[in-house]
């Protein structure tokens, strides 16, 4: 709504009202719904006959053999559908800071004043746009090109509109990251000596398969260099 009011002059509409967003209430409303759906799905699964829901981390101990908390489960067929998790770049100092992933920022109830974003893919752009629309100043650092796998004509038009709200620094990767607990500020040092500061840091530099710790090798499977399970054309 705030963006619509800001753009109303483009269609010769004059507005006097100040738009305000109750950020915490918005987050609460979304996750009250999501958490409720998750709970109902879990209850539905638990009610299905001949389906055992095991809410534990499991790992392979052999072909078609899984273990958790000392219990072994076997099956004729095992479907691996563990999804993906955020990929965190190896930037000096980053691991020692309270950075946010896409999951973290969606749960955060207070909006950043100046959000720093690492990553120029769909997730980074979506969340940067959302934070900007909510009133935050957003600076996005992209290692190469924003949405680099998108059709060039589409990308150019997207960037024309997008960069009117978000500051994008392409071909830029921090050399180090630091966090000051007293001020609550992140500091990103750039190769040219410039230092960017902000009160929030979102890392959205891609995803990696959630296969670590599954013990897929014990099942006779192999992983690629990126952590994907190796398959043939028939999977």
Order of alpha helices (4+ residues) and beta strands (2+ residues): alpha-alpha-beta-beta-beta-beta-alpha-beta-alpha-beta-alpha-beta-beta-beta-beta-beta-beta
